[in-house]
Amino acid sequence: MIKSQFVITIGRQYGSGGRLVGKRLAEKLGIHFYDNDILKLTSERSAIGEQYFRLADEKAGNNILYKIIDSLKPDIGKPTLDENLVNPENLFRFQAEVIRELARAESFVIAGRCSHYVLREAKMENHVDFFVYADMPTRIVRAMDYCKVDEQEALKRIRKIDKERKEYHKYYTGEDWMNPDQYDLMINATRINYNEMEKLMEDYVRMKGYIE
């Protein structure tokens, strides 16, 4: 089914269903799906405790200059092994390095973590970048169902996690999280179900020539 090696990156609003559908699509295509497990993999390859990566996961760093000046952003090249070993920017570099290594070795689907930006900056061309969004009522219902929480807790999580992801993305890329120019396809998941979303992604990847 796979015609050539490629990566699918999925940016997603919390509760949109993007992560769930990405996982389902990876299973259908017989390739890996990476989300939180990328933290464990990065920890193993860097010999840095996984807890450091979890604390920094999809959260902006603490360098005030990057937060104030839009044009400034961290270097995402090789991580350093000096006294800044576990600062957020260096942890991001370790994670970016693992994403690049994986992209050279296999086809996979990955959720978030500025992966589309990491691959683009590395001049890697074989990736398809999706962003999944939906209106608030849809996201509340899906978050309630998936996380088994009430409406108030679902709304609280949506607001908190969306804010963290938006700030994280801006901090490390200097770009707006939901800017359509960054992605191959923006998917409005409000009026489609998970099956339809999966088929839409699969058809797009097929159209790009990566699968039969």
URQUIMO-V297427 format. One line per field, one symbol per residue. phi: phi as a letter, one per 20 degrees, with the letter a starting at -180 (. if undefined). burial: + if it has 9 or more other C-alpha atoms within 8 Angstrom, else -. Layout:
# URQUIMO-V297427
phi->???
burial->???
This chain:
# URQUIMO-V297427
phi->.eebfbcddcebffnfnffgffffffffemcfddbffffffffffemdggfffffeflcffdffffeedgfebffdfffedefegdfgffffffffffffffffdbeadcemmlfffgfffemeeebdddcdcaffgfffffffffelcefffffffgfffgfffffgfffedmdfgdfffedfbedeefdcefffffffffffffffnece
burial->----+++++++++++++++-+++++++---++++---+++++++-----+-++--+-++++----+------++-+--+-----+--+++++++++++++-++---++++++-+++-+++------++++++++---+++++++----+-+--++-++--++-+++++++++++--------++-+++++------++---+--++--+++-
